[in-house]
Structures are given as structure tokens and as C-alpha cells.
Amino acid sequence: MVKFSVFTLAFPGYTAEEAIRTAAKIGYDGVDIRVRHDGHIYIDSSKKERKQLLELANSLGIEFFGIYSYLGRRFTTHDSKEREKVLREAIAHLDLAVDLESVYLRIFPGTSERTKENMDRFVSVCKLVCKEAEDRGLYVGIETHGELVWNGDTCNLVLEEVGSDALRIVYDVGNIFRQGCDPLEELRKIDLSKVIAVQFHDFKREDKAWKSVLLGRGDVPHDPVIEYLKEKKYEGFIVDEYEKWWHPELPDPMEGLPYELNYLKRKFGRA
């Protein structure tokens, strides 16, 4: 059975504790916590802070599923010393995931340039990060974002090239659509056992720009993807990627998120 999580990008202005309490109150099974200097936690957080957050989540019956980092963009650097620094940061993120009893570390696929050289460097660093993840019993989830891993074929390429059982795909339905691809057709190309999470958010075209809207009110074709996941008895994470942090025009989380969770549960037959 799928589990429903919310990315804490939904909670700008909230403390980590407030975000966790709100997500639990609304009814999510878990949270994917935003790890950045301006996020809800960072790798410089103390062991005490991590323990307190985990105890709070446990007391509320909610879990940390994903550690949502912004690693990946620098995996393609030419500078060997910079790559070493990136690896140390990745290890620190994995240790944070261990402390919060999370399942996977989310990373972005690097650069804006689609070149073989960038993919080779990205794969090289991914191999090192995945080895560290294997040692900790964690997964690494590459989100279909950016220019290196953006459709079914590139997902399969990086999975094959890295060759680690720890590597998984975080499938962003909306971003696949924005790339001009059919989200269902691209998903069909990937072994679903390699997809750890499927992200849902919606937007529509207005004045040649994409406007973020509530699920079901935009142009993203979610229904075929959901029906396929149900047909295949997918049991990974369903992520509500409510981008309030970047799109203040979205309703307040206490208004928008109950609607979105109900929408997702209804579509997946868990309402």
C-alpha cells in the first residue's frame, strides 16, 4: 500500500516542529524534510536537535521518509577538490537521514548542460554516494529534474551506469510533463521497483508561463499515472509537492494541503 508524504517546502515560515505537527494533524503518513541553510534542518544541526525531532514525529505517529537535499548540481564539477567536498557533504546528509530514521536521500541530477562529460562525472560521484548509502542501509533517490535525468531513458541510463542497489528514482510527474514528455509513457519505461517515490503537483499555462495550482486544477495529466501505479500495485511513497515556498500564491497550507491529501487518497482508493 502506498504511503502519503508532504515535502516541507509546503511550510515557509514554519519551524521544523511546526511543520511536522501540521503534517501529522492533516493526516500525512510522513514528511520529506527540506535540508538547506534556509530550510527546516541542515547538516550542521546537533544530535540533540535531531533526536528531539525524531521523538516528536514518533509521538505524533508520523515518519521522516525522505531527506530532501539540494545535492547533485555540483556532482559535475571539474575540480577534484570540490568533488571531495561534495562527497563529504553527501555523507553528512546520509548521517542526518540515519539520525532521523529516514528511508532515502533525495538529490538533483546536476547541471543544465546535457553532455556526456557531465553525465560521466555525475555518475562517478553517485557511485561513491551510493556506496556510503549501502553501508548505512539507505537509498539515494534521484529526482527527475534538471537536464541529466529528465525522462525514462535517462533514468534507466543512470541506474545502469551507477549499478547500485541503493539507487532509486524520485519521479516528478509535473516536471516530466514540463519537459514536453508524456509522464505515463516515460514511467512505463522504468522498472517500478526502482521508483522510490512519485511526486505530484499541478500547474497550468497562463500568459506563456506556468502557474502553480491545486491538484486537479491544472494541465498535468495525473490520472493515467495514478491508474498505472494502481494497476501495478505500486507500494512506494506518494509525495505531495506543495510548493508554497516558491509559489506564495498557493492557498495557506492549512487550506490547500487537506484538499490535496484528500484528492490523492481519493484517487488512490484510500479516502
ZAMARGU-4260 file (C-alpha; in steps of 0.2 Angstrom, whole numbers, plus 5000, padded with zeros to 4 digits):
<rodrens>
0) 5000/5000/5000 | 5006/5017/4996 | 5011/5030/5009 | 5007/5048/5008 | 5020/5061/5012
5) 5022/5080/5011 | 5038/5089/5006 | 5041/5103/5019 | 5043/5115/5005 | 5024/5117/5009
10) 5028/5126/5025 | 5038/5143/5023 | 5039/5152/5039 | 5036/5136/5050 | 5049/5129/5061
15) 5053/5111/5059 | 5042/5106/5074 | 5028/5116/5067 | 5029/5108/5050 | 5029/5091/5057
20) 5015/5094/5069 | 5004/5102/5055 | 5008/5087/5043 | 5003/5075/5056 | 4987/5085/5060
25) 4982/5085/5042 | 4984/5066/5041 | 5000/5063/5031 | 5010/5046/5034 | 5026/5055/5033
30) 5036/5071/5029 | 5051/5074/5017 | 5061/5087/5026 | 5069/5101/5017 | 5088/5101/5021
35) 5096/5118/5017 | 5103/5133/5026 | 5086/5141/5024 | 5076/5125/5026 | 5069/5116/5041
40) 5085/5107/5046 | 5103/5107/5039 | 5118/5095/5041 | 5125/5107/5055 | 5111/5103/5066
45) 5115/5095/5083 | 5112/5077/5088 | 5101/5084/5102 | 5090/5093/5089 | 5089/5078/5078
50) 5084/5067/5092 | 5070/5079/5098 | 5063/5080/5080 | 5063/5061/5079 | 5054/5059/5096
55) 5041/5072/5091 | 5037/5063/5075 | 5036/5047/5084 | 5024/5054/5097 | 5013/5060/5083
60) 5013/5044/5073 | 5022/5052/5058 | 5038/5047/5050 | 5053/5055/5040 | 5053/5047/5023
65) 5065/5057/5013 | 5079/5069/5017 | 5077/5082/5003 | 5094/5089/4999 | 5099/5100/4986
70) 5114/5090/4982 | 5118/5085/4964 | 5121/5101/4955 | 5139/5101/4960 | 5142/5082/4956
75) 5148/5088/4938 | 5162/5099/4944 | 5179/5098/4935 | 5188/5102/4952 | 5193/5086/4961
80) 5194/5095/4977 | 5177/5102/4975 | 5171/5084/4972 | 5179/5078/4988 | 5170/5092/4997
85) 5153/5087/4989 | 5156/5069/4994 | 5159/5074/5012 | 5143/5085/5012 | 5133/5070/5005
90) 5140/5059/5019 | 5134/5072/5031 | 5116/5071/5023 | 5116/5052/5024 | 5121/5053/5043
95) 5106/5065/5045 | 5095/5053/5037 | 5101/5039/5049 | 5098/5050/5064 | 5080/5054/5058
100) 5077/5036/5054 | 5073/5041/5036 | 5072/5029/5021 | 5081/5039/5007 | 5091/5054/5002
105) 5084/5065/4988 | 5097/5073/4976 | 5095/5083/4960 | 5104/5077/4944 | 5117/5091/4942
110) 5119/5103/4928 | 5109/5112/4915 | 5121/5105/4901 | 5116/5089/4893 | 5134/5082/4889
115) 5142/5065/4891 | 5156/5073/4901 | 5144/5080/4914 | 5134/5063/4915 | 5150/5054/4917
120) 5156/5065/4932 | 5138/5064/4939 | 5138/5045/4938 | 5156/5044/4946 | 5150/5054/4961
125) 5134/5045/4963 | 5143/5028/4964 | 5153/5035/4979 | 5137/5042/4987 | 5128/5026/4984
130) 5142/5015/4992 | 5140/5026/5008 | 5121/5024/5007 | 5123/5005/5006 | 5134/5005/5021
135) 5120/5014/5031 | 5105/5004/5024 | 5099/5019/5015 | 5093/5023/4997 | 5098/5038/4986
140) 5083/5045/4976 | 5087/5055/4960 | 5073/5066/4956 | 5069/5069/4938 | 5074/5087/4937
145) 5087/5096/4928 | 5095/5091/4912 | 5103/5075/4915 | 5089/5064/4922 | 5073/5070/4914
150) 5064/5056/4906 | 5063/5037/4906 | 5078/5033/4895 | 5090/5044/4906 | 5083/5037/4922
155) 5087/5020/4915 | 5104/5026/4909 | 5110/5032/4926 | 5103/5017/4935 | 5113/5006/4924
160) 5129/5016/4924 | 5129/5018/4943 | 5124/5000/4946 | 5120/5001/4964 | 5105/4993/4973
165) 5104/5009/4983 | 5100/5020/4969 | 5082/5024/4965 | 5071/5037/4956 | 5060/5050/4963
170) 5048/5053/4948 | 5042/5070/4947 | 5026/5069/4936 | 5024/5088/4934 | 5042/5091/4929
175) 5042/5076/4916 | 5026/5085/4909 | 5035/5102/4908 | 5049/5094/4898 | 5037/5090/4885
180) 5035/5072/4888 | 5021/5060/4892 | 5023/5056/4911 | 5014/5039/4909 | 5024/5034/4894
185) 5041/5039/4902 | 5036/5030/4918 | 5032/5014/4909 | 5050/5013/4903 | 5056/5012/4921
190) 5056/4996/4932 | 5044/5002/4946 | 5054/4993/4959 | 5067/5006/4955 | 5055/5021/4959
195) 5055/5025/4977 | 5043/5040/4976 | 5031/5048/4964 | 5029/5067/4966 | 5013/5076/4962
200) 5010/5094/4960 | 5000/5104/4947 | 5001/5120/4936 | 4993/5127/4921 | 4999/5138/4907
205) 4994/5157/4909 | 5002/5170/4898 | 5015/5159/4892 | 5021/5155/4910 | 5017/5140/4921
210) 5006/5145/4936 | 5006/5133/4952 | 4988/5127/4956 | 4980/5115/4967 | 4980/5097/4961
215) 4967/5093/4948 | 4965/5111/4943 | 4979/5112/4931 | 4986/5104/4915 | 4997/5090/4922
220) 4989/5073/4917 | 4990/5064/4934 | 4975/5051/4931 | 4984/5040/4919 | 4999/5039/4930
225) 4989/5035/4945 | 4979/5022/4936 | 4995/5014/4931 | 5003/5014/4948 | 4987/5006/4955
230) 4987/4993/4941 | 5005/4988/4945 | 5001/4988/4964 | 5015/5001/4967 | 5019/5002/4986
235) 5031/5017/4986 | 5029/5034/4993 | 5017/5047/4985 | 5023/5064/4988 | 5013/5080/4989
240) 5025/5093/4982 | 5015/5108/4988 | 5027/5122/4983 | 5021/5136/4994 | 5039/5141/4997
245) 5042/5146/4979 | 5024/5150/4975 | 5016/5161/4988 | 5000/5162/4978 | 4995/5145/4983
250) 4982/5144/4997 | 4988/5143/5015 | 4995/5126/5019 | 4980/5123/5032 | 4968/5126/5017
255) 4977/5118/5002 | 4985/5103/5010 | 4969/5095/5017 | 4962/5097/5000 | 4977/5089/4991
260) 4979/5075/5003 | 4960/5071/5001 | 4962/5072/4982 | 4977/5060/4982 | 4969/5047/4994
265) 4953/5048/4984 | 4962/5044/4968 | 4972/5030/4976 | 4957/5022/4984 | 4962/5027/5002
270) 4949/5040/5005
</rodrens>
